[in-house]
Amino acid sequence: MFGRKKQAQTEADSVIEAHVANSKILVSNLRKAYVSKKRETVAIADVSIEILDNEFVSIVGPSGCGKSTLLRILAGLDEATGGTAILDDKLIDDPGADRGMVFQTYTLFPWLSVEENIHFGLKIKKIPKKQADEIVDHYLEVIKLTPFRKSYPKELSGGMQQRVAIARALANSPKVLLMDEPFGALDSQTKSEMQLLMRQIWQVDKPTVVFITHDIEEAVFLSTRVYVMSGQPSVIKANIPIYLSYKRSLEIKDTTEFIAYRHRITALLHDKEVDVEVES
């Protein structure tokens, strides 16, 4: 284990020297394999991505391609077999408060109220109470749940619980927000509402976001950039900047430009020729 980390740090140092200062995350030649007594299963063959500060980047790909595994490596919850993942010029090799994570499953503490859930990380960081209360009040307003501040998770809908989870993550001011299909279990209408809310939060606060999704429309709507992964063993098939208007409403999904991006990414996922031209 120590030898692998030392090698990875050496690789990381050489990668850092070759990139500009505004790179927030650098993933270089990342490989992840699972080894049993009989065989080695390669989940991620060779993935390299760059995410700039304040970008909203979505990663799409077929089921089982390693999207969530990649996110877990960025979170420090899993270890790569080869290559490097770097955050702010430092090798990622364990979890840290500089990364917030939102999962698809509801992860609120059921014994804590809405405001107590948001307050939880601030208490651990020993943020002064007055300052912490101001942060909690701010994010309750952002997620539009101020009237529910004293409610408990069991009293909230799925969409409301995910709003609290997002607020809890953002309240700790992480350098990067990692989101693993956070809206995947929601109904269509609630999902659209959550997409709009997330886009509005990003437009105001500008956190760096890495977002995993199966939903191509969701990826295009939310993102400044979309990475497309191949099937397992996975590589990056395409890096697609999204040149849509900065302030987005749900109506943008009906525009020619939006549909062109959606068609292009769909074609890439199905190994088809791309018939629709979009700027990239």
N, C-alpha and C positions, 0 to 999 in steps of 0.2 A: 504493500500500500504506500509506504513512504517513498519507495523508489519511483513509483508511478507519479506521485505528486511532484517529486523533484524534477522528473523529466518533463512533466506538463508545465511547470513553472519556467523551465528553460525555454520551452517552445513558446510559451506566452510572452516572455521577454522579447524574443525575436519578432513575434507578430506585432507587438505594441510599437516597436520602432518603425514599422512600415506603414502605420496608419495615422490619420489626422486626429487632432485633439478632440473633435466634437463627436467621435464615435463613442456611443454609450456602451454598446454590447458588441463584442467581436467573437464570433464562433468560427473556428478554423479547422477544417478537415476532421470534424467530429465523427467519432465512430462509437457505436454501442452494440455489443454482442453479449449474448447470454450463453454460457458454456455449461453443458451437462457432461456426464460421463461418456455419453455416446456421440454427441455432436455439438457444434457451435451454431447458434442461430443469430444471424446478423440482423438487427432491427434497423439500425442507422449505418449506412455504408460510408458515406462521405458528405457531410453537410457543412457548408460555410455560409454564414450570413453576417451582415453588418447592420446594426440598428443605431441610428443617430439620436442624439439627445432630443427629447420632446416628440419623437415620432410615435405614431400609432400604427403598429405593424401586426398584421394578421398572418397566420400560417394555416394553409389549407392543404388537404391531401386525403387520399382514400383511407378508410378505416384500417387500423393496424399498421400504419406507415411509420409510426414513431413520433407523431406530433406531441402527444402528452409526455412521452419519454424525454423529448428535447426540452420541454418546459420544466420538467422535474430536474433535469440537469442544470438548467439556468437557476432554478430555485435552490440548488445545492442539496436536493433530496435524493438524488441518484448520481452515480459516478460514471463518467464516460470511460470507454475502453481505450480510446485514442483521441488525439487532437486536443483542442483547448476551447474553453469558454471563458471570456474575460469581461468583467464589468468595471468600468472606470479604471482601466489599466491594472486591475488585480484579478488573479486567477480565481474563478469560482470553484471552491472545493467543499463548501459547507453552507448551510442556511445562514441567513443574516437579516438584520432589521432593515437593511437597505433594499430589500425586496418584499413587496406585499403580494399575497396570492389570494385569488378568488376561484373557488372550485364550482363544478356543476352542482354537486350536492350541497344541501344547506348545512352550513358549518357554524351557525350561531350557537352561543352557549344558552341552552334552554332555561337555565335558572337565573339568567340576567335579563333585564329589560332592554329595550332598544338603545336607550342612551347609555346604559351600563356596558352593553356590548361594544359600542363605539368608543367608550371611555377606557376599555380594558387595556389596550396596548399603551395608551398614554400613562396609565397608572404604573405599568411595569417600567416605563422609561422615566418615571418619577417627574413628570411634567407638573409644574405648579398647578394647583387646583383651579385657580382663576383662569389661567391660560388654557388648561384642558377643557374647562366648561365652555369657553369661547369657541374652541375648535369643534367640540361636539355640537354646539348650537349652529355653527356654520354648516356643518355637513348634514344635520337634520333638515336645515332649510334647503340645501342643495338637492337632497333626495326626496324632498317634499313629504317628510314624515314627522314634522314637528308635533302635530296633534297626537301622534302615536308613541311619543318618547317614553311613556311609562308602560307601554304594552310589552308583552312577552312574545317570543317567537311563535308559540303555538296559536297565538291570536292573530297572526299575520298570514297573508297569502304568500305563495311562492315568490311572486315578483317583488313583494314588499321585503321579504327576507333577503333576497339578493341585493336589493338596494342598501339594506343595512350592512351586508357583507362588504359591499363596495366602499361604503362610507367608513367602515371600520378599518379597511386596508389603507384608504387614502388619508385618514386622520393621522396616521403615523408618519406621514411625509416620506414614503419610500422613494428611492431613486428610480425604481422600476416597478410597475404593476404587472404581475403575471396572471393571466386569466385563462382558465381551462374550460372552455365551453360553458361559460356561466349562465347562458340563457337557453341551453339545450333542452331543459326539461319543462320550459314554459309554454303555454298555449300561444297561438299565433299573434293574437292581439297584444297580449302582455309582452311578448318577445319584441314586437315592434316598438312598444312604448319604452322598453328597457334599452333598446338600441339607440333611440332618440335621446334618452336621458344620458347614456354613456357618451355619446358624441358631444352633447352639450357640456358635460363635465370636462371632457378633454379640451374643448375649445376655450374654456375659461382657465382651467388649472394647468393644462399642458403637461400632464405626467407622461413619462415614457411608458408605453403600453405594449406588451407582447400578448397577443390574443389568439387562442386556438379555437378553431371552429370547423364544422362540416358544412356550414351554410355559406355558400358563395355570395349570395345577396348581402348577407350580414357583413361579410369580410369587406366587400366593396364599399358599402355604406359607411362603415366605421373608419376605414383605414386611410393612411397616407401611402401605404405600401403593402403589397401582398406577396408573400413567398408561397410558391406552389411546390409541394413535395411529391415525389413519385411513390409508387408502392414499395413494399419491403423487398429487399434491403434498400432503404431510401436514400435519395440524393435530392438536391434542389433542381427542379425542372425549369423554374422561371422566377424572376424577380421583377415584379410589375408595380411601378409607381402609379398611384391613383391621382390623376389630375382633374378632380372635380372641385366644385366650389367649396370654400372653407366652411362657411355656414351652411349646414345641410338640414333639410326637412325630409320627411318621409316621401314627399312627392318627387324627390329627385330619382327615386327608383324607377319612375316611368319615363325618364328621359332617354334619348338615343345614346348619349355618351355612357350612361350607367349600364344600359342593356348591352352595349358593346363590350365593356369590361367583363360583365357577367358571362357573356358568350365565350369570350376569349379564355377565361379561366376554366369554364366547363369543358371546352375543347381540349385544353391542356391536360385536364384530369382524365379525359377519356382517350388520350392519344390520337386526337383528330386534328386535321388541318384547320388552322384558324382562318376563317373566311372574313371576319369582321376586323377592320383596321381600327386600332386605338393608339393614341399617343403613348410612347414609353421611352 
